[in-house]
Amino acid sequence: MGRPQYPDLAKKLNLTGVVKIEVTIGADGKVKRTHVVGGHPVLASEAEKAAMQTEFEPGPKETSEIIEFKFGSQ
């Protein structure tokens, strides 16, 4: 799974939490689309970027999954 960056604004605001992203995965295992289904907007942008970089096992057809990214002060 891709690893999101912890945004500078999130650090300044001390934001932590979980962002849930629904991904549509093509039969080739590559993410085709993302949709934020939960989490703070400041964190969501980076989570979506990481989700787009994630690769899954190829399968017989297009599927959808929900993945979670946890953000905390680092």
Stockholm file with secondary structure:
# STOCKHOLM 1.0

chainA/1-74         MGRPQYPDLAKKLNLTGVVKIEVTIGADGKVKRTHVVGGHPVLASEAEKAAMQTEFEPGPKETSEIIEFKFGSQ
#=GR chainA/1-74 SS CCCCCCCHHHHHHTCCEEEEEEEEECTTSBEEEEEEEESCHHHHHHHHHHHHHCBCCCCSSCEEEEEEEEECCC
#=GC SS_cons        CCCCCCCHHHHHHTCCEEEEEEEEECTTSBEEEEEEEESCHHHHHHHHHHHHHCBCCCCSSCEEEEEEEEECCC
//
